[in-house]
Amino acid sequence: MMTGAREPTQSSRRAVIDLRSDTVTKPTAKMLQAMMSAEVGDDVWGDDPTVNALQEYAAQLFGMEAGLFCPSGTMTNQIAIKVHTQPGDELLCADNAHIYLYEGGGIAFNSGVQPKLLPSNRGRITADHVVQAINMEDSHFPTTRLVCLENTANKGGGAYYSFEEIKAIAEVCRARGLRLHLDGARVFNAFVAAGYGPSDIGPLFDSISVCLSKGLGCPVGSVLLGSKDFIRRAHRIRKVLGGGMRQAGFLAAAGLYALMNNVGRLRDDHERAQRLGAALEGLPYVSYLAPVDTNIVIFSVAPGWDAKVLMEWFKARGVLISTMGPGVLRLVTHLDVGDQDVDAVCEILKEAAAAPAAESNDVEAVVAAAAAAATTTTKMNGNGDGARLGDVERESAEE
Ligand SMILES: *Cc1c(COP(=O)(O)O)cnc(C)c1O
């Protein structure tokens, strides 16, 4: 099976199986067709019918009033934070939240807001911790204004909230006058795994950001959802940040196509991630395998093994994976990874356990051997210290 995926005759189109992130997908022929036949106009003038259709479709799906199409999930999150807060306010989020770790300090840069980090269970915070973190009204303290949840949680290895957990946090926010934002970059993965849907959680949030460019398979784009008034103000901030696009309908068409066609299939990604997790279970170089809840598989590299060497060893065999910090590796399934690819990767994962090269700890030698195959240089921090997920100091994979 593993030779099948790599035989040049069968697949010169994809010599490499890229499991670094679900952002690496390329549009399918049907998605491209939808993009090329899109009706477009100048969206800064509000004239693009396809952008309008996407915004309305997404808003309606979540039972929210309005939507705003943006170039990235970073922008939709940052706009939401900006609209909900004043400089000097405080927001509450998980200690490993994307808005805090991976958006370039945007909370401070764009909004002059400080984050208060709450302890998390694989990226999920609790209503109790939110209650404890709210500052009392006193001019010494920043005003606690906003709570941000992430579902699924990226750094949490794709963990998702239960509906009850979200509801409990939403009730605290309502009772205490806090705004509630969802970083739903992978919220559709949560929907297919958890059994609640967009119209269940939409009413619980003041704003929701959804990425179209992750598991849904679009080349570009995120949608921000909220009330009409919120979106009116978000529209202004998008312009200020330089995110007003002209004939953006070509991109929005991909989003519409994805929302209508690529949601149900996320189940396949989850099933394939399960298989990768099962293949890793018990391998000598795996000291800890995080639960595989959706499409993300994270494991810690056992002492005596070197994460960087393993990554290079996989790369030399056409399998790209990413690092989440020292000694922590990640595999993500997506639209461009099929069952045969997963079969091949499972074999390679097992082969690595017996490979002297992967075990050698001689990074130079393995890197040299892999140099021919190497096309991209990923910054690697693997040091084989068997770090647990909580011990991560630096990360190079953020998507
Ligand atoms: C990818 C991601 C984002 C940001 O998306 P970009 O489009 O890459 O800016 C935000 N939050 C989470 C949890 C993500 O995984």
The ligand as an SDF file (V2000), in Angstrom:
LIG
                    3D

 15 15  0  0  0  0  0  0  0  0999 V2000
   -5.5780   29.0100   11.8880 C   0  0  0  0  0  0  0  0  0  0  0  0
   -6.2150   29.5510   13.0920 C   0  0  0  0  0  0  0  0  0  0  0  0
   -6.5580   30.9060   13.1910 C   0  0  0  0  0  0  0  0  0  0  0  0
   -6.1290   31.9630   12.2020 C   0  0  0  0  0  0  0  0  0  0  0  0
   -6.3310   31.7170   10.9090 O   0  0  0  0  0  0  0  0  0  0  0  0
   -5.4600   32.3950    9.7410 P   0  0  0  0  0  0  0  0  0  0  0  0
   -6.4390   32.3750    8.6330 O   0  0  0  0  0  0  0  0  0  0  0  0
   -4.2920   31.5150    9.5480 O   0  0  0  0  0  0  0  0  0  0  0  0
   -5.0980   33.7730   10.1620 O   0  0  0  0  0  0  0  0  0  0  0  0
   -7.2120   31.3210   14.3150 C   0  0  0  0  0  0  0  0  0  0  0  0
   -7.4950   30.4710   15.3020 N   0  0  0  0  0  0  0  0  0  0  0  0
   -7.1770   29.1760   15.2620 C   0  0  0  0  0  0  0  0  0  0  0  0
   -7.5440   28.2850   16.3970 C   0  0  0  0  0  0  0  0  0  0  0  0
   -6.5140   28.6610   14.1500 C   0  0  0  0  0  0  0  0  0  0  0  0
   -6.1970   27.3730   14.1250 O   0  0  0  0  0  0  0  0  0  0  0  0
  1  2  1  0
  2  3  1  0
  2 14  2  0
  3  4  1  0
  3 10  2  0
  4  5  1  0
  5  6  1  0
  6  7  2  0
  6  8  1  0
  6  9  1  0
 10 11  1  0
 11 12  2  0
 12 13  1  0
 12 14  1  0
 14 15  1  0
M  END
$$$$
